Amino acid sequence: MSDEQHIFPEELTWERTDSSRIPFMVYTDEELHKKELERLFYRDHWNYVGLEAEIPNAGDFKRTVVGERSVIMVRDDDGSINVIENVCAHRGMRFCRARHGNRPDFICPYHQWSYSRKGDLQGVPFRRGVKRDGKVQGGMPKDFKPADHNLTKLKVATRGGVVFASFDHDVESLEDYIGPKILAYFDRIFDGRELTILGYNRQRIPGNWKLMQENIKDPYHPGLLHTWFVTFGLWRADNKSEMKIDDHGRHAAMISTRGAAGKAGEVTDVSSFKDGMTLHDPRLVDIVPEDWWGGPTAVMTTIFPNVILQQQVNSVSTRHIQPRGNGEFDFVWTHFGFADDSEEMTRRRLRQANLFGPAGFVSADDGEVIEFSQEGFDSNPSHRTLVELGGREVGDTDHMVTETLIRGMYRYWRKVMEA
Amino acid sequence: MEFQDYYELTQLYTEYALAIDSGNWDDWPEFFIDECIYRLQPRENYERGFPLATLAFESKAMLKDRVYGVRETLFHDPYYQRHVVSAPAVRKWQKDRIESEANYAVFRTKLSEPSIVYNVGRYIDVVVRTSEGLKFASRECIYDTEMIPNSIIYPI
């Protein structure tokens, strides 16, 4: 049978030449996943690794991740930040087990090879052998040079207190990488103010990592899936909004200004809208506008491939995407505030954090829909998704009734992955 | 501490666990006084002094808002949960106020799936005597579980 339909295709095929119909196979194929790690994480790209405020003092470190490779972000003596791979040059052990701390140096416990905060190999026990009965026994070969066996060092860039790293030392500058349009939204939050860490939330989501990028490039769902957004007017289709995308199509910003709450027009005909819903304790949405917002009440920025920058009214966080194979990723939320926040504002940010994270009123269900999408993909990788809302092209819009940002990401994905 | 007080305390712990595993979500806020604290917080934040919690409610009214969210607004896979709670250790006892803590483990069972260990941790509580018996003035659930298995919808 020549027209036999393969449920498990060997080759990735796109139904159209554009990016408006995405094959399920991009989420299910292990080989494609490895190719993504190489091309989208380890080469030509910057990855978010953390915030400077997490490691304020010399010797402070945080164990973090680039793609699926464990790295250590450490503050050096001169205040600069180094990022080094957590793999011993000797036997390849992932030696750093603490997730944070302060150390003068790093030592692999297996054979006590020690490394400086820069990742330079400093000590190799018995390098020159052991003397016994006047004879030197063993030791490394004469031509062994410690300088040839440092930890893998990543290129580091910081901006506004945010730390990025790349295994690729030839990667373009972080500013060129993000591009001027999206950089403006990056700088809107991270304008040089000192940050205060409020804490972490960690969840493991059984779905492909790209689905989380897509979730925050999808302004269609919040006013439908998330009752709180549509009922309280926080994010819905009749809000004044803009979708912005960088020239490559990889980064984006969803910008929205809170509009009417309550019933108004067809956007509240959706079943998730709850007419007459009021809070028993209105402090959960006690929103106080801040000067730095400059108008919009929410800007959700996706920096490809691994971070989401959240400003939803008074709640601000970074969300770090950490893939674990093609079918699962860890999602780490770092909530923060600013050093000049009043006590009241800190309390407000913490209260509004109830909307977000793995149990949040408008975020818990994002993880759920990602899990169930992956289930659909896994059962029939020959099929494809449809992202044609607002057309099939890619570009900025002045409304949110569009899937243009997802199309942009896959236009870029195809360019890099098919090269 | 009188045996009667300890008996009532263990009853409170057990009734709480049975109630939140029953699916009758409206029962949950009734274990608390009006001006109460409920926090579900990663052990990491608790021990490092970071104030962020996964859920942090400051009144019985907020707990009712959560119940509404669980029932009406949060889309999620249906599941059963089952709490196993240790006998409470009393840290401080006054006539109408007890500070106590206990270990807990929560199992989650999704439809057509086996049961998994879902969330494990420690309750740190302040319990007060009211005209309706013992109630929580504060219940902090400090959990070890490093990675939440996707989401937490129902009360712990």
Interface residues (C-beta under 8 A of the other chain):
Chain A: R99 H100 I197 L198 G199 Y200 N201 R202 Q203 R204 I205 P206 L225 H226 T227 W228 S272 K274 M277 L279 H280 D281 R283 L284 D330 H335 T346 L350 R351 A353 N354 G357 P358 A359 F361 A364 D365 G367 E368 V369 E371 F372
Chain B: L40 P42 E44 N45 R48 F50 P51 L52 A53 T54 L55 A56 F57 E58 S59 A61 M62 K64 D65 Y68 G69 E72 T73 L74 F75 H76 D77 E146 M147 I148 P149 N150 S151 I152 I153
